[in-house]
């Protein structure tokens, strides 16, 4: 037994030393693609050249590609998930009423006809001119290499592909509910990510993504009546950019041609997306730092009115994100009506365009936020969806609150806390460390990723102070832009900025379902003074902000540091008196302190008056004399 323990400690030590000393690396992929779209049958043909740089210390004998369109076929893994999950996405199912009057939900994928399905077929795949062995498994193409890719070396893959655009069911597809003809998201053979954890060749079942940083050079040939918006910078827009005349560009069309070729270059991104329609209106508005904000939307009176009002608001939102997180590094961003809700892509979003101004403003604000949290800070949103969805929700709520001007709310995150409490009380919460595809139900996934992920940051304001969180976001952006940050990276950044120890916070909040529950246990006379007794009921520890209001109209703040943090938070209200008490150790579930006033002088005692600590039972946080 003793030998085994010693060996284990030695092994842990070696692994730890290796992890600490291993330099950061990430792979790189440069794409060149030429694709021709047949708008009559919604099929397309393409060629792809991909120069792949192996910056890892590993010798690679295989690589994997994502073939996302294959998900939209009867019997696919995405189709199977719709049959097994308790609350399937309403956009992906059809409600059917049986003879007995009972309503059932049928997968829309299950009913697709051969000319409605999606597919992506790969042929002629070669590595440096030599044919490589391939195997298709659902939405993944496994490639056994003709020769291994050594560390710090490059190889070139070439292939041909044939695709069919599915009827719009989720994100990508044709002829969506708002009449947009082509939403071309996740449409091409996309190399899977390989990082320090290994390959991330996840099957596509409609959740999130992960990609390899690189450059895209894409030529799209399509009927000349279509306008295209998407990732990257359009080359030669004066001669081939149909739809750009709406945006003040003089367009000269080639004579006697039925098609146009659109050439886009997208530098330093990990994705490429586009959409096309014959009825797009296209506006260009100048954003902060001379960024062109493009707006592509269907031309009808109600939609046009809302999108025109949206345009100056998004200039303000981008400026807010620049100030709050860091400067947007590209020179264009496109808001494109397409898709089935809203989804972030490189330098653009596909989003629904009808509905109220407030609805499209909320969607556009959220999706633009993803340009920072996923498309610049490219965390693995399949494994850690709370990092991109949650952080984006946090800055979205902050930006929308800022737009309210004088009507700003003191706590714009209040609704998020209410949704989180509902999840806890439902008994359906799973740890945030759960892979995005492994949640039992969609709603708990959404609350965990979007809401609890947002609270990670708003609650961090409570833990280390808003000024420290603001500084953390800016340093996180500067240190990890164009990289693949992990949960530990945001935690360590907050530690470096604040000086607090936060391992407990990351573990309890994201890797467990431990909850926060503190209470005022007793308020008692003590020889002319007052002893306040508190208790920790939940497993998750917290420092404590506490306010005492007196009958004479005055108030006093107390702060109880958390021992394992080794940190004292700056006074959130410097104009108010605050007493810093002795720290509270997690192992002690009870804590008492004394106030130098008689109990009769106390009107009310409140734990966390800010509402930023996610205490699941707020009722015992208040002692009040009525």
C-alpha positions, 0 to 999 in steps of 0.5 A: 500500500505504501509503495503504491501511494508513493508511486502515485505521488511521484506520478502526480508530481511528474504530471504536474511539472509537465503541465506547468512547463509545457509551452502553449501551442495550437494547430493552424489550418489555411483553407482555399475553397471553390464552390458552385451552387445550383439553386434549382436543386440546392446542391453544390460542388466544391474543391478544397485545399487545406494546409495544416500545420501541426504545432503539437508535440505529437506525431499525427497518424490520423485526422478528422473532418466534420461533415455537418450536413449529414446530420439532417438525414433520417436515422442520424444521431441528431434524429435519434436525439430528437426521439430520446430527449424529453423536451426536443427543440420545438423548431426541430419537431412537428406536433401531431394529434393522434386519433385518441386526441393525444399530442405527440412530437415527430422529428422533422428530420425523420420525414425528410425526403431524399431531395430534402436531406442534407449530405456532404460527400467527400472524394479524391482526398489526398495528402501531399498528392497521395491518396489517403484512406477515409471512413465516414461515420455519421457526421465525422470523416476519419482519415488515415494518413498516407504519412504521419504529420511530424511535430512542427511540420506542415502537410497539404490536404486536397479533396472534392466535395458534393453537398446538398442543402437540407430543408431548414431545420436547425441553423443551416438549410434552405427556405427557412420560416422567414423565406431566406433561401440559403443559410450556409452554416457548417456547410463545408468539410471542416477539420476537427480540432486537436489540442492538448486534450487530444482530438475533438471530433464530436458528432453534430447533434445541434449543439456548439462547435470548436474549430482550428484557427486559420485563414479562409480564401473562398470563392462562391459561384451562384446565380447572379440574382442572389446577394451574399453576406457572410464571413470575411472581406469581399474582394472586387465588390465593385464588379461582382457584389450584387446587392452592394449597390444598396450600400452605396457601391457602384456595381458593374455586372459582367455582360451575358452571364448567368452566374457571379463568383463571389470571392471572400478572404477571412483572416485568422478565424476558425469558421466560414459562413454565408447566406444568400437570397434574391431579396436582401436589402443591404446596408453598411453603417460605420461602426467604432474604429472604422469597422463596417457593420453590414446588415442583410435583411428581407425587403418588407416594410415591417422588417425594414423599419426595425432593421433601420432602427437596429443599425445605430443601436448596434454601433453603440453596442459594439462600442460598449463591447470594445470598451468593456472587453477589448477592441474588435480586431476585424474591419467588418461584421455582418448581421444577416437575416437567416437561420432559425434563431440566432447563431454566432459565426466568424465575423457574422451572425445568422439570425431571425429578422422578423418580430419586434425591434426589442426581439431582434435587438436582443438577438443581435446584441447577444450574437455580436457578443460572441465575436469576443466570447468564442470567435476571439476567445475561442473556448471549446463551446462543446465542452464548456458552453457556459464559457461562451454562452454565459459570458456573452449573456453577461455582457449582453445584459450589461450592454442592453442595460447601458442602452437604457440610459437614465432608466438603468437597473442597479442589478440587470442580472436579477432575472438570471438569478431567478431562472437559476433558482428555478433550475435548482428547485427542479432537481434537474441541474447537472454540473456545468462540466457536463459536455453540451451534448450530454444534458438530459434535457434542453432547458436545464442545458440552456439555463446552465450554459447561458444563465449559470454561466452568466452568473459566474461573472456577475457573482464574481463581482460580488466575490472580488469586486466589480472593478476587479472583474472589469480588469479581469475581462480586459486582461483575459481578452489581451492574454487569450485572444486568438487562442483556446482558453479553458476554464482555468484560464479565466480563473487564473486571470481573475486571481492575477488581477485581484490577488484572491485564491479562486480555485474553490469558486471554479470547482464548486460553481462549474464542476458540482451542483453544490448550492449557496445557502447562508442564513441569519440563525439568531440575533440576541442581546449580549450585555447591551450589545447584540450578537448576530449568529449566522450559519452556512447551510449549503455546501458552497462557501462564500464571503459575506457582505452584511448590512445592518439598518438601525431604527435611527435611519443609519446603517452599517456594513460588515464584511466577513472574508472567506478564509480559503480566499486569503483576500479582502474585497475592496469596499464596494461602497467607499462612502459607507462605513464597513467593518472587516470581521475575522474570516470564516472557515468553511469547516465551521458551519456557524459564525457569530459576531457582535455589534456595539449596539443594543438589539432594540436599535436594530431594524433590519439585517440583510445578507448580501443586499446587492443580490449578486450572491446566488443564495438559493433560499433568500428568505433566511438572509433577512432579519427584520423587526416589524 
